[in-house]
Amino acid sequence: MGVPSFSHSGMQAQPTRKIRVLGVPLDMGASRRGVDMGPSAIRVAGLEARLEALGHHVIDGGNIRVEIAETQAFGSQNARYLKQIAETCTRTAESVVKTLEEGRTPLVLGGDHSLAVGTVSGVSEFYRRQDQKIGVLWIDAHSDINTPETSPSGNVHGMPLAALLGMGPEPLTHIFGYAPKISPENTVIIGVRDIDVAERENIRRAGLAEVYTMRDIDERGMRAVMEDALRAAGRGTAGYHVSLDMDWIDPEDAPGVGTPVRGGATYREAHLAMEIIADHGRMLSFEMVEVNPVIDEHNRTADLAVQLACSAFGKKIL
């Protein structure tokens, strides 16, 4: 099932999509609690109605079952709640495969970023069955490429990209029985500005060529960075998954996130990035993670998440 491609004249109408929303209220991957309420906050901000106003057909598939942290033993200190997170990711992956089999675009709401192991595994598996591979745009303040051996915190939300590239514990790397799920040459990190020392080594070890820091965006502009990123993610692939961590955006505009870091993308830069993704027309699936209503202001961050989703699904200014 290919996704039609469009010129980026800006005036091209977007294809109507059938979208399935899946909530994954997972907050075992982080030390600060509260992102389990992210899916509700994003729904309350009007996600379904606003996407339908763009002409898409949206159904809400409800939430993936997630254990409650307080009822669980956290296991190993260097990968806390690994077993429960891997089980949630497996359920997420199966739900994503089913969504794609029905010809729908998965729109996954988090939860912490460890759930991306589930989303991307599902998209990867669906296209692998058709002898195709996928690209990934990892839009995040952090590179999330730690392993239990390198993680300073033991928080699994700092490990999902490593797991998808085949590095890390088997319960995460081998969902559906194979690894890696994605190739380094089609995996692009955008907007990173907070990388652990050991992660730099992991980036080299994984062979990631396309890592765009906030400095790259400052110097070259969002458009140049996004065009390069989409070229890399799209080369020889069926299309790409977009994994948007809301902490990518500056805390001025997105205060309610799991791990805020100053100096992120501005409101307009974030919209421009999503609009460029929409113009290219090759997005296979989309997820938004790390919205934390507990520390948000009047649901501003969830509201921005909905606006950005609309831009990624084709909303234009004119």
N, C-alpha and C positions, 0 to 999 in steps of 0.2 A: 504494500500500500504506500505508494510514493506520495509526497506532499508537493502540490504544484508550486512552481517557482515563479517569482514575479520580479519585474524590474524595480529599481528603487527610485522611480520618478516621484514617488510621494503621492501620486494621484490614483494609483492602481487600487481597485477595490480588493479587499481581502476575501479569500474563499471562506464560505460559511463552514464552521467546524461543528462536529458533535463533540462536546466536552463532557468528561466525567470528572467531577470534583471528588477527591478522596482526602479525608482528614487523617493525619497520623499524630495523635496527641502524645508524642513521646518526649519525656523530659529527663530520661535517665542518663543521657550522654553528657550533661553539663553539670557544673557544680551549683550554679544559681538556678533555682526552681522557677516555674511559671510559664515556660513555653508550651506546656501541655494545653494551655488555654488559647494558644495562637489560632488553631483552626476555627474555634468559635468566634474569636474576635474578628477574623477575616470574613467569616460568613455574615456576622452582624453588620459589618461595614458595607454589605450589599453586593457581594461578589457576583452572585447568580444573576440578579436583575441587571447589573451593569454590563455583564457579558452578553446577556440576551438582547439588551438594547443595541448591541453591535451586530445583531443578526445571528449569533451563534445559538445552537441548541444545547442547553446545559441541563445535565441531571446530576444530583448530588448522591453519591454512593455512600454517604455516611462516613463514619470513622473506622479505621482499622483498629482491632482490639489491641490494647496496650496494657500491660500490668501497671499497677500503681507502685511507685518506688518504695513507699513506706511499708508495703507488704512483702518486699523482696529482700533477699540477702544480696549484697553488692558484689560478692565474689572477690576476684583478684584486685588488689590495690592499683595495679598498673593498667587495668582495663575494666573499670567498674561497670557492673550490670551487663557485661558482655553477652551472657547467655540470653537474657531477656531482650536485649537490643537486637541480637541476631534473629531471635524468633519473630519479633515485630517486623524486622526488615524482610524476612522470608514471606510473611503474610502480605506485606506491602507489595513485594515483587510479584507474587501470584495474582494479586488484584490488578496490578498494572498490565500484566500479560493479558488477562481476561478483557480489560478495557480496550487494549489495542486490537485484540481479536475481534471485538465488536465494532471496529472501525471508529472508535472514539479516541480523542486526545486526552491523555491523563493530565489533570491539574491537581498536584499534590500539595496539601497545606500542612506545614509543621507547626509545632514540634521542633526538636533540635536537629542539627544537620546530620547526625548519624543516620537518620532515616533515608538519606540519599543513597545509601548502600542498597536499600530495598528498591527505590524507584529506578535507579540506573540499571540494577540487575534485571529488573523486569523488562525494561525497554531493550536492553542488550540481548536478552534471551529471545524476545519476540522477533527481532531482526536477524539474530543468528540462525533461527529456524529457516530463514529465507536466504541464508548465505550472504547476509549483509552485515556491515558493522556500523556503529554509531559514533558520533562525536559528542563531546561534552563541553559546555561553557560553564565554568565554575566561577561564579561572580560573588566575590567574598573578600572581606578584610583579612581573612586568614587563609593559609594554603591547605589546612586540614589534611596534612600528609604525614602526620605522626604515626608511629606504631606503638604497641605497648612497651617496647624496648626504649623508644626515644621520648615518649610523652612525659613532660614534667608534671602533669596533673593526674594522669590515668583516666581523663575524661574522653569517652569514645567519640564525642562530637568533633574532636580534633583529628580523627583517624579515617573518615569515610573515603576521602580521595585516595589515600594509600591503599585501602582495601580494594577499591575498584580497579586499581592498577596492579593488583595481585600481591601487594605487600601487607603483611599483618596476619591476624589470627584467622585460622581456617573457617570458623563459623561465619565470619564476615566475607572472606574472599571467595568462598566456594559455594555460595547460594546457587542452586541448579547444577552444582557439581563441576564447574569449570572456572578457571581464572587465567588471565585477567579478563574483566568485563569490557574494558576499553583500552585503546592503544595510546601510548604517550604522544604520538604525533598528531592525534586528533583531539587531544585534551588540552584545554586552554584555561588558565587562571587569569581572571581580570580584576584589577582594582585592589590587589593584595597590598597590605601595609603593616602587617604584624606577623612576622615569621620567626618561629623558634630556631635557635642555632642548629639543632639536629635536623630540623625540617629542610634547611638549605641543602644538607647532604642528601636527604631523601629525594629532594627535587632532582638533584643530579643523578642519583642512583636510578630513579624511575625513568630518566631520559626525557623529562619534560622540556621541550624547546620553547614553548610559547607561554611565558609567564609575564603578564603585564602588571607592573606595580602602579600605584597612584602617581608616582613620578612620571611614568610613561604617559599616563593620561594627561597630567599637567603639561608635559612638554609637547606632546604630539596632538593632543585633543582626542576627545572620545570617538569621533567618527573614524579617524585613521586607525586607532586601536581596534575598534569593533570590526572594521572591514578586514583587517589582518586576521583577527580572531576567528571570524566566520569562515574565512578562506581555509584556515587550518582545520577547524572542526568539521568542515564540509568536504574536505578532500577525500574522495574515495569512500564516502559514507552515505548511508540512506538519508542522513540529516543529523540533527543534534538535539540533545536534551539540554535544557537550560536550568541550572541549579542556582537560584537567587537567594543568597543569605542577606537578610535585611540589614545586617551590620555593615554591609558594603557601603551603604549610604551614610553620610555624615550624621552623627547623633543630633545635630541641630534639627534635622528633618525627620530622623527616625530614632527617637529617644528610647523606644520600648523594644530593645533587642537584648539577646542573651549576653553578648560580650561586646559592648560598644567601644569603638576606637576612633578618636578624633581624626579629622583629615580625610573623610571619605568623599564619595561622589556627591555632587549637589543634586537638588531636586530635578533640575533641568537635565543635567548629565545623565541621571538615571533614566529619565523618560526617553532621552535621545537613544540611549543604548537599546532600550526595549523597542523603540520605533524602528531602529535599523534591523533588529532581529525580525520584526514583522515584515518589513520590506523584502527581505530575502526569501521569506516563505518556506523555510526548510526546518522549522522547529517541529520536533516530533512529540515533545512532552515538556512540561514546565512544572517547577516546584518553587515554593516560597517557604523559607524556614526562619526560625529563631525570632519570631514575633513574640514578645513577652509583655502581655497586658498588665502584669503586676507593676511594672515600672514605666508603663507608657503614660502619656498625657492625653486624656479624652479620646483614646483609641486612634490617635493620629497615625501611629506606625502601621496599624492594620489598614487604615483608610488609604494610606500611601501604597501599601502592598496591593490593594485592589486596583488603584489607579495604574500602577505599573503593569499588573496583569492585563488590564485593558489595552495598554499601549503594546504589549507583547502580542496580544491577539488582534491587533490591527486598528486600534482607535487612532484617528488622525486629528490634527488640530483643524484642518480645513477639509 
